[in-house]
Amino acid sequence: MFEALHDCVVAKGYNRTTLSDIAAKAGMTSSHLHYYFDNKDDILEQYFDNVSRRLLREIERLHEAPAALQIDRLADLWFSAETSAPSEIGFMLECFGAAVHDEKMRTAKAHFDREAKRHLATLIASSAGRGAALGKDGAEAAYAMMIGLRSSVYFDESMSLAQSQQIFIQSLRLIGRLDSRLSVDASEPRQA
C-alpha cells in the first residue's frame, strides 16, 4: 500500500492522487484499502512516519564515527542517488507540502527536523570544540542546507546531485571547523 501511494504521488502528485488510484496500484479494491486506512492522508502519515523513523535510526548510527566521517556518511545518506532521484525529491516535497495542513504530518515532520538538528548540533559542537551554542546555530544552518540543496536538484537543472552533496560536505566541515577535503570551484559552470 505504501509503495502504491508512493508511485501514484510520483506519477500524479499528492493532490491528484485518489484512494481509488492507490487501491488500483496496490492490486486491491478501494473498500479493501479502506479497511486499513480511512483516506489517503492516513496512508501518507504512516508512510512518512515510517521513512522518518528509518532515516533517524540511520542518522543516529553515525554518532559512532569521527566527525569528518560522520559528515561524509550523512551526505551519502541524504544525497544518495537512490533517495535523491528527482522523483524521490519530488515525493519528499509533496510530503512537506501536505504537512502544511495536516497536523499529524506537521508533527512528524517537526519531530524529524528536531532530531536531525540535534544530531547536527552534537556533531558540530564536538568537532568545533566550541560548545552547544555554536552547535545549535550551526545545526540550523546545516539543516537548511540539507533541505535546500536537495530541493535545488529538483528545481535547478544546472545543479547536480554530486555538486549539492559536495557543497553540503564542504559547508558542514567549515561550520564544524574541520579541514575541508573537497572544494567547489564557483567559477566552473554547473552541469545538469
Order of alpha helices (4+ residues) and beta strands (2+ residues): alpha-alpha-alpha-alpha-alpha-alpha-alpha-alpha-alpha
